Amino acid sequence: MFESKRGEYHVVQCPLFKTLGYSKLSIEEARNDHSADLDIFLQAHIDRGSLIIALHTLGWERHAVGEHYISKGLPPSLLNQSTHTHRFAA
């Protein structure tokens, strides 16, 4: 995730999911807004049964073990860090 300030707005972005949160009040409020955006993204795709397709569209691929997915855009040095490996049920 990336955090920045753009003019009056605090902004939180997650390029791995193409999600965004922002707030004029504080970075904490921007984080909360981003969390809500990510929750909506995940829940909408889970409800539609399209999460796997969405992950593939965003550049994620199935990891060799189980149901793990990783983003192809991550540098190799980060691929073994658990914070960048996500488990999704198929």
C-alpha positions as CSV (number, residue, x, y, z in Angstrom):
1,M,0.0,0.0,0.0
2,F,1.1,3.5,-0.6
3,E,0.1,6.5,1.4
4,S,0.4,10.1,0.3
5,K,-1.1,13.6,0.5
6,R,-2.5,15.2,-2.6
7,G,-3.5,18.7,-2.0
8,E,-6.0,18.6,0.8
9,Y,-6.5,14.8,0.6
10,H,-4.8,12.0,2.4
11,V,-4.7,9.1,-0.1
12,V,-4.1,5.3,0.4
13,Q,-3.7,3.1,-2.7
14,C,-3.2,-0.6,-3.1
15,P,-2.0,-1.3,-6.7
16,L,-2.3,-5.0,-6.2
17,F,-6.1,-4.7,-6.1
18,K,-6.4,-1.3,-7.8
19,T,-8.2,0.1,-4.7
20,L,-8.1,3.6,-3.3
21,G,-9.2,5.4,-0.1
22,Y,-9.1,9.1,0.7
23,S,-10.0,11.6,3.3
24,K,-9.6,15.3,4.0
25,L,-9.5,14.6,7.7
26,S,-6.5,12.3,8.3
27,I,-4.5,9.4,7.0
28,E,-6.3,7.1,9.5
29,E,-9.7,8.1,7.8
30,A,-8.1,7.4,4.4
31,R,-7.0,4.0,5.6
32,N,-10.6,3.3,6.9
33,D,-12.0,4.4,3.5
34,H,-9.5,2.1,1.7
35,S,-10.4,-0.8,3.9
36,A,-14.1,-0.3,3.1
37,D,-13.3,-0.1,-0.6
38,L,-11.3,-3.3,-0.5
39,D,-14.1,-5.0,1.5
40,I,-16.6,-4.0,-1.1
41,F,-14.4,-5.3,-3.9
42,L,-13.8,-8.6,-2.3
43,Q,-17.4,-9.1,-1.1
44,A,-18.9,-8.2,-4.5
45,H,-16.6,-10.7,-6.3
46,I,-17.2,-13.4,-3.7
47,D,-21.0,-12.9,-4.0
48,R,-20.8,-13.1,-7.8
49,G,-18.5,-16.0,-7.8
50,S,-16.0,-14.0,-9.8
51,L,-13.1,-13.5,-7.4
52,I,-10.7,-15.9,-9.2
53,I,-11.4,-14.2,-12.5
54,A,-10.9,-10.7,-10.9
55,L,-7.6,-11.8,-9.4
56,H,-6.4,-13.1,-12.8
57,T,-7.5,-9.9,-14.5
58,L,-5.5,-7.9,-11.9
59,G,-2.4,-10.0,-12.7
60,W,-2.5,-12.5,-9.9
61,E,-1.7,-16.2,-10.5
62,R,-2.1,-19.4,-8.6
63,H,0.9,-20.3,-6.5
64,A,2.3,-23.8,-6.7
65,V,1.0,-24.8,-3.3
66,G,-2.8,-25.0,-2.5
67,E,-5.1,-22.1,-3.1
68,H,-2.5,-19.4,-2.7
69,Y,-2.4,-16.5,-5.2
70,I,0.4,-14.0,-5.7
71,S,0.6,-10.9,-7.8
72,K,2.9,-11.3,-10.8
73,G,4.0,-7.6,-10.4
74,L,5.9,-8.1,-7.2
75,P,9.7,-8.2,-7.1
76,P,11.0,-11.7,-6.5
77,S,12.5,-10.7,-3.2
78,L,9.0,-10.1,-1.8
79,L,7.3,-13.2,-3.1
80,N,8.2,-15.3,-0.1
81,Q,6.9,-12.7,2.4
82,S,3.5,-13.8,3.8
83,T,2.1,-10.3,3.7
84,H,2.1,-10.5,-0.1
85,T,0.6,-14.0,-0.3
86,H,-3.1,-14.2,0.0
87,R,-5.3,-17.3,0.5
88,F,-8.6,-17.4,-1.4
89,A,-11.0,-20.3,-1.6
90,A,-11.8,-21.3,-5.2
